[in-house]
Amino acid sequence: MLNRKVVLDYILECLQGMVADDQEIKPDSDLVNDLGLESIKVMSLLMMLEDKLDISIPINILMYVRTPEQLLDALLPHLESANGTL
């Protein structure tokens, strides 16, 4: 069953595969400044999330996202419309 913790854990898991092994990823890590993600990696992250969560993620949500936690908050309306309240 999907809930905030499960989705955030999956976001962090995906990010761990995109950065150096010794780099710590926290819910408030900045995707660009702390983790060094380039636009292609951010797009890959969105595609992984779309596949796993079976939702369509509009690209414009990235304008308001700097951290994994903010990404979760931006995804919630899309997740809730597909799955009900989380």
Disulfide bonds with the S-S distance in Angstrom:
none
